[in-house]
């Protein structure tokens, strides 16, 4: 589903216009969705809010397209919500579940990266797994490092470290 959704983005947007793609959830892992950003949208936000260039680049919740292909994720999201409802009162099970979902999401994106799906895109392109309401910057850095080249990772690291 994730690959098909990205290929659909390529059909609907110019290749050079795409500057971000990723999976997105919240800390409670009750749903997961796909987001995509465009260079036009990124530049507009950066013009509106000076000094927030990196925030808009890396914050998937600020991207142009959110919840892409939502219908195809409805079954997964239904299962995630049911699982959350079953285990939310058990901290150990919840943490294990959350870690598993995070791991799977990043692995899916890594597999697509290894297939060279994201080659030859805009030089600003970033691949992300975003988590709203999440404050573990070290884990976020691990994800960004796994999904991006060293230069992009260092941009992310420098930005997120400056947010402290």
C-alpha positions as CSV (number, residue, x, y, z in Angstrom):
1,X,0.0,0.0,0.0
2,X,2.8,2.5,0.9
3,X,4.6,1.9,-2.4
4,X,1.4,2.1,-4.4
5,X,0.5,5.4,-2.7
6,X,3.9,6.9,-3.5
7,X,3.7,5.8,-7.1
8,X,0.3,7.5,-7.2
9,X,1.9,10.7,-5.8
10,X,4.4,10.5,-8.7
11,X,1.5,10.2,-11.2
12,X,-0.3,13.2,-9.8
13,X,2.7,15.5,-9.0
14,X,5.8,16.4,-10.9
15,X,8.7,14.3,-9.7
16,X,10.8,17.4,-9.0
17,X,8.0,18.9,-6.9
18,X,8.0,16.1,-4.3
19,X,10.2,17.0,-1.3
20,X,8.9,14.7,1.4
21,X,7.2,11.4,1.9
22,X,6.5,9.3,5.0
23,X,4.4,7.4,7.3
24,X,2.8,9.2,10.2
25,X,1.2,8.1,13.5
26,X,0.7,9.5,17.0
27,X,2.3,8.3,20.2
28,X,-0.7,6.2,21.1
29,X,-0.5,4.3,17.7
30,X,-4.2,4.3,17.1
31,X,-3.8,4.9,13.4
32,X,-1.2,5.3,10.7
33,X,-1.3,7.3,7.5
34,X,0.8,8.5,4.6
35,X,2.0,12.1,4.0
36,X,3.7,13.8,1.1
37,X,5.1,17.3,0.8
38,X,5.8,19.5,-2.2
39,X,8.6,22.0,-2.6
40,X,6.0,24.7,-3.4
41,X,4.2,24.1,-0.1
42,X,7.4,24.0,1.8
43,X,8.7,27.3,0.4
44,X,5.3,29.0,1.0
45,X,5.4,27.9,4.7
46,X,9.0,29.0,5.0
47,X,8.2,32.4,3.5
48,X,5.3,32.9,5.9
49,X,7.2,31.9,9.0
50,X,10.8,33.0,8.9
51,X,13.3,31.0,11.0
52,X,11.3,27.8,10.8
53,X,12.7,26.4,7.6
54,X,13.9,23.1,9.1
55,X,10.7,22.7,11.2
56,X,8.6,22.8,8.1
57,X,10.9,20.5,6.2
58,X,11.0,17.8,8.9
59,X,7.6,18.1,10.6
60,X,5.4,15.7,8.7
61,X,2.3,17.2,10.3
62,X,3.0,20.4,8.4
63,X,3.2,18.7,5.0
64,X,0.9,19.4,2.1
65,X,-0.9,16.1,1.8
66,X,-1.9,14.1,4.8
67,X,-3.8,10.9,5.2
68,X,-3.2,9.9,1.5
69,X,-5.0,6.8,0.5
70,X,-6.8,6.7,3.8
71,X,-9.4,4.2,2.5
72,X,-6.7,1.6,1.9
73,X,-5.4,2.0,5.5
74,X,-8.9,1.7,7.1
75,X,-8.5,-2.0,8.0
76,X,-5.0,-1.5,9.4
77,X,-6.2,1.5,11.4
78,X,-9.2,-0.4,12.7
79,X,-6.9,-3.1,13.9
80,X,-4.5,-0.6,15.5
81,X,-7.4,1.0,17.3
82,X,-8.8,-2.3,18.6
83,X,-5.3,-3.3,19.8
84,X,-4.9,0.0,21.5
85,X,-8.2,-0.4,23.3
86,X,-7.2,-3.9,24.4
87,X,-3.8,-3.0,25.8
88,X,-3.9,0.7,26.7
89,X,-4.2,-0.1,30.4
90,X,-1.2,-2.4,30.4
91,X,1.9,-0.2,30.1
92,X,4.3,-3.1,29.3
93,X,2.1,-4.5,26.5
94,X,1.4,-1.0,25.1
95,X,5.1,-0.1,24.9
96,X,5.9,-3.4,23.2
97,X,3.1,-2.8,20.7
98,X,4.1,0.8,20.1
99,X,7.8,-0.3,19.5
100,X,6.7,-3.0,17.1
101,X,4.5,-0.6,15.0
102,X,7.3,2.0,14.9
103,X,9.8,-0.7,13.8
104,X,7.5,-2.0,11.1
105,X,6.8,1.5,9.7
106,X,10.5,2.4,9.5
107,X,11.3,-1.0,7.9
108,X,8.6,-0.5,5.2
109,X,10.1,2.9,4.3
110,X,13.6,1.4,4.4
111,X,12.6,-1.4,2.0
112,X,11.2,1.2,-0.4
113,X,14.3,3.2,-0.2
114,X,16.4,0.1,-0.9
115,X,14.3,-0.4,-4.0
116,X,15.5,3.0,-5.2
117,X,11.9,4.2,-5.2
118,X,13.0,7.7,-4.0
119,X,16.0,8.2,-6.3
120,X,16.2,11.2,-8.6
121,X,13.7,13.3,-6.7
122,X,14.0,16.9,-5.6
123,X,17.3,17.6,-3.8
124,X,15.3,18.7,-0.8
125,X,13.6,15.3,-0.5
126,X,13.4,13.7,2.9
127,X,11.9,10.4,4.0
128,X,10.3,10.4,7.4
129,X,8.4,8.4,9.9
130,X,6.6,11.0,11.9
131,X,5.1,10.7,15.4
132,X,2.9,13.4,16.8
133,X,3.0,14.2,20.5
134,X,6.3,12.4,20.8
135,X,9.3,13.7,22.7
136,X,12.0,11.1,22.3
137,X,14.5,13.0,20.1
138,X,17.0,10.2,20.2
139,X,14.6,7.7,18.7
140,X,13.6,10.3,16.1
141,X,17.2,10.7,15.2
142,X,17.6,7.0,14.8
143,X,14.7,6.9,12.4
144,X,15.9,9.9,10.4
145,X,19.4,8.3,10.1
146,X,18.0,5.0,8.8
147,X,15.8,6.7,6.2
148,X,18.0,9.5,4.9
149,X,21.5,9.9,3.6
150,X,24.2,11.3,5.9
151,X,23.8,14.9,4.8
152,X,20.1,14.9,5.3
153,X,20.4,13.2,8.6
154,X,22.9,15.8,9.8
155,X,20.4,18.5,8.9
156,X,17.8,16.8,10.9
157,X,20.1,16.2,13.8
158,X,21.3,19.8,13.9
159,X,17.7,21.0,13.8
160,X,16.3,18.7,16.4
161,X,19.2,19.2,18.8
162,X,18.7,23.0,18.5
163,X,15.1,22.6,19.6
164,X,16.1,21.7,23.2
